[in-house]
Amino acid sequence: MEEFDDIRPYQNAEVPEVIERLLKNDEFFDAIVGFRFPVLKQVTPKLANHVIKKSLKNKLSKIHTIDDVQKLIAVYVERILKTTTTGLTESKLNDSSQETSHLFMSNHRDIVLDPALISYLLHGSVHGTTQIAIGDNLLKKEYVSDLMRLNKSFIVKRSAQGKDMITASKQLSKYIHYSIAEGNNVWIAQREGRAKDGIDKTDPTILKMLHMSNRDAVEKISLKDSTNKLHIIPVSISFEYYPCAEMQARELYEIETNGNFEKNEKSDINSISKGINGEKGDIHLGFGNEIVATEDDPAVIALQIDQQIILNYKLHSSNYIAYEKLQLKDSSIGSALSTEITITKVKRQEFEAKLDPVDEELKVYFLRIYANPVINQFRLKAELS
């Protein structure tokens, strides 16, 4: 276990020391105030800091185990669902065995909420929560790393280069296999970074990484056997509204127009804050069937995952409206919507209210974010029919 000490989640014995470290970190409290109450911080920063510090110290002093952390996180997730969504639904969650640990591999739309929602539903269905893969690019502050590792996160060393990257990938692969074998559920995204264009596609490199520890082991096993030991369950996460859609449209526009998009040091934090606090409408998580790999080709296994994620993706009125608008201008993206698909006047008004303020040059990118899941699902269904 010591070989994973620099990346693994914290254990119960480490919780008191980490909590004590957080309680002494003024930067941690300041960040929480700015994140939760940005207006109050600007108006009365001293009062805001005093109130939050007192409240957090009271809550954190009652945390003694990782399970205590999970219970507290569940409370916050419920609050987010109550205040920023119109409902959370799931399909086929209980089709997966509760006696087997799984690697839940999902599409990636929100930095924090994707794994949080999966863990929340798993915990509620007695599957147990998941350990979470998180890139070290998000852990630039010690208190952020402490918070994430308290919340069952393990570190993906994305900043590693050259030989260090190969070593880090082998360590990560070995840790994920170890966690599954030890009876822990694990979450990982199907690709590095969010699918900001709405196109959900598994990166075969992820599957190659997961195989590295078995590929180079004394007793080597094939890619397909290595994959099957992880009991991969694809998960489709769909939001009716994406709080970061306009920001993502800007990024897509800049990349297509200028060839690149420069993030600043607050980009990820702004995305996290907006993703958590912004209106999301209905959210649905579609759980697939366990992947059974029959070939040693990572591209073939990736395609198996993609098909389930695309087909289990719940399309909302927002997706259909965006598709309809694009299809009227360019019929090559697919046929017109079936008359069986009904969109209410209220839903059209809701979507227009979100589209209207978007800068004109960004609107087509904004629409693509919502329309691409429809395009991909329609095309895949046509291919399979």
N, C-alpha and C positions, 0 to 999 in steps of 0.2 A: 504493500500500500504506500510505502514511503516514496516510491518512484513517481507517485502522482501528487505529492504534497503541494507542488507549486501551481497545480491547475484544478484540483478537486474542490468540491464544496466543503464548507466547514462541517465539523462533527460536533456532537452535543458537548463534548468536553471543552471545546474551544469557544463556545457561545459566550460565557461570562466575560472572558478577556476581550472579545470583539465588541460586545455591547459597551463595556467600560471605555474602550478606545473611541467609539462613536460618541458617547456622552461627553467626551472631552474635546471633541472636534467642532469648533465654532463654524468652520467652513461648511460642515454637514448641516448644521441648523440653519445657516444662512441660505443654503441652497434649497432646503425644504420650504422655507418661507417664500422664497422667490418663485418656487415651482407651484406651490399650493395657493398662495395669496399674493400674486404680483402687484395688484393695485394697492392692497393694504401696506405692502412693503414700501411702496413709493410714497404713500401719504404719511404713514407713521411707522417707520422702520424699527425704532426701538421698541414700541409697543408690540408690533408683530413678532419680533424676535423673542421677546419676553414670553408672550402667550404660547407660541409654538414650542419654545424650549421647555417650558413647564409641562405642556401636554405630552411632548415626546418623551421626556425623562420619565414621566409617570408610566407611559405605555411600555417603553423599553426596559424599565426596571423589573417588569413582570415577565420578561422573556428569559427562559432558562434553557430551552431546548429548541432544536430545529423545528419540531412539531408546533411549538408556540409561535414561531415565525410564520409557519404555513397558515395557521389559524388567523393570525393578524392580517396576512396578505389576502386571505379569503374575504375578510370583512371589507377591505379596500376595494377588491374586485366587485363585490356586491354593490358597493356605493357607486362605483363607476358605471355599472350596468343600470342602476336605478336612475342616475342623473344624466347619462349621455346616450342611452339607447332606448329603443322601444321594445326590446326583448332579445333574449338569447335562446336559440333552439339548437338541437343536435339531431343527427340521424345515425343509426347503426352503431352507436357507441358500445352498447352492451352485446353486440355480436362478437366482439373480440374477447378472448379468454381473460378472466380475472385471475387465473392461476398462472398465467405466463407473463413475463416481463416483455415489454415491447419497446422498439425504437419507433416513436411517432414522428414521421417525417411529413411536414406540412409545407404548403405554399407560404410565402412570407410577405405580409402586407403591413404589419405594425411591429416596430422594434420590441416593445414591451408586451403588448396585449396578446400577440400570437401564442407564446408559450404560457402566459398567465391564464388565458381562457381555456386552453387544453388542460392545464393542471387543475383548474377550478372544476371543470366537468368531470375529470377523472376522480378527483377527490370526492365529489358528490355521488359518484357511482361505485364507490368502494374499490376502484382500481388502484388507488394511491396516486399521489402527485408525481410529477416528473422531475428528473434532473434536467437542467437546461444548458445547452451550448450557447455561449456568449463570446463574441469577439473581443480581444483585448483593446481594440480601438475605442470601445465604449467604457473602458476601465482606467482612464487616465488619472483619476483621483483615487487615493487610497480608500476614502469612505465609500465611493461607488463600488469598488471591488469588494469591500467588506459587506455591503448591503446585498450585492448579487450572490456572493458565496454563502451568505446566511440563508438565502432563498434558493438553495440547492442548485446554484449555477456552477458550471465548470468552464474553464477558460480555453478558448481557441486562440492560439498565438498567431494571429494574422500578420503581425508586424515582423515575424521571423523571416530571414532571408537566407538564400543559398542552402548550405548544409544544415544550418540551424532549422530551416523550414522542414526539411526532410525528417530531422530528429523530432521536431515538434509534432509533425503529422503522425509519425509512428507512435509517439506517446499518446496522442489523442485517440488514435484507433484502438490502441491497447486498453485505454481507460474506458472507452465506450463498451467494448466487449466485456471487460471486467464488470462494469456496472450492471449490464444486462444479466450476466451470469450470477451476480450477487442478488438478483431479485429486484432491481430498480428499473422503473420506467425511465426512458430518456427521450428528450425532444431535440430535434435538429431541423433546421430549415433545409429545403430541397436545393438551395443555392446560396451562395454568399451574397448578402445584401437583399433588400426588399425588391419585389417585382414592381417597380414604379410605373411600368407601362401596362400593367394588368395582364401580362403574359406569364403564366406559371409554367416553368420548365425546369426539370431536374438537371443539375449539372453532374454528368458522369464522373467528374473528378471527385465529387463527394463519395461516391461508391468505391472508387479506387482508394481513397484515403481510409475508408472504413475497413478495407481489406488488408492494408499494409502490415498490420501486426501479425496476421495469419500467413500472409505471403512470405514474410521473412522469418517466420518461426522455425524452430528445429523440426517440428512436425507440421510441415506445410499443408494447407488445405486450399481447395479451389476457391475462386471468387464466388461462385454460386453457393457453395457450402458455407462460406464465411458470411455471405449475405443472409442466408436462411437462419443462421444461428442468432441473428439480431431480431427476428420476428417483426419485420418492418410493417407498420400500418400507415398508409398514406392518409393525410387529413386535409380536407379542403376548407379553408376559412374564407367566408365571404361577408363583407360589410355592405350594407345598403348605401352608406355614404362614407367616403374616405375623408377624414378631417384634413389630411395633408395633400389632397388631390391638386389643389392650386399650386402648392410648393413643388410638387412633383412635375406638374405640367411645365413650370418655369425651368426646371432642371432639364427635362426632355427637350424643350425648345432651345435652350442654350447649347446643349450637346449637338443637336441637329443643325443649328445655325452657325455656331462658332467652333464646333469640334470638341469642346470640353465644358465642364462646369466646376467652378472652384468652390469647395465648401469652406466655411469659416469655422472657427473653433466652437461656435454655438449651434451649428447646423443640426447635429444629432440631438442635442438637448432640446432644441426648438421642436424637432420632429416628435420626440418622445412626449413633450408637454402637450403639443397640439393633438397628437394621437390619443392621449389619455383623456384630455378635457373636452375635445371637440365632439360635435354631434355625429353619431354613427348610425342612427336608425336601427333596423333589424340586423342582427348578426346570426349567422348560421355556421355550425361546424359539422361537416359531413365526414364521418369516419369510414374508411374503406375496409377491404378485406386484406388479410395478411398476404404479403408478397411471397410467392414461391418462385424462386429463381431456378430456371432450367438450363440456362446458358452462362458461359463465363465472360460474356460481353457486357461491360458496364452500360453501354448505350442501350442495349436491349432491356436491361433491368430498369434503367431510367425511364424508358418508354412505358413500361408496365406501371410505374409509379405515376407518370404524367397522365396516363389514360384515366386512372382512378380519380386523381385530383381534379381533372377537367370535367369528368362526367358527374362527380359528386358535388361539384360547385353549385350552390343554390343561386340562380339568377334572380335578381331583384328588378323591380320596375325601373330603377335608376339605370341598370345595365341595358334593359330593352329600349328605354327612351334614347340613350346615347347611341345605341346601334341604329335605331330608326333614323336618327338625324344624319348619321354618317352614310347610311345606306341610300338615302334619298339623293345624296351628292355623288356617291360612288357605288354603283350596284355591283362592282366586282368583288366587294367584300363578302357578298352573300345575297341570298334572296330576301325579299321583303318578309316582314314578320307575319307569322300565321295569324289568321283572324281568331284563333283560339286563345291567343295571348291578349289578355285584357289589361289595360292600364287606366286607372281611374283618373279623373280630372284633378283630384287632390294630389296624387303622386306626380302628375305632370307639373303642377304648380310648385310643388316642393323642389323638383329638380331644376326648374327654370330659375327659381330664387337663388339656387347655388351657382348656376351657370352665368346668369346675367352680370354679376360683378367681376367676373374673370376678364382679364385683359384680352382684347380681340385676337391678338396674335397667339394667345395661349389656348383659345377655346377648342381648337381641333385636337390638341394634345390632351386636354381635360376630358374631351369626349372619348378619345381612344382608351384612356385608363379604364373607363366604365364599359366600353363596348367590346374590348378585346376578349373578355371571358365568354361573351356571347358568340363572337366569331369563332373562337377555338372550339367551343362546345358544339356548335352547329357543324363545323367541318369534320370533327372527329366522329360525330354520330353518322354523318354521310359516308365517311370512309368505312365505318364498321357495319353499315347496313347492307 
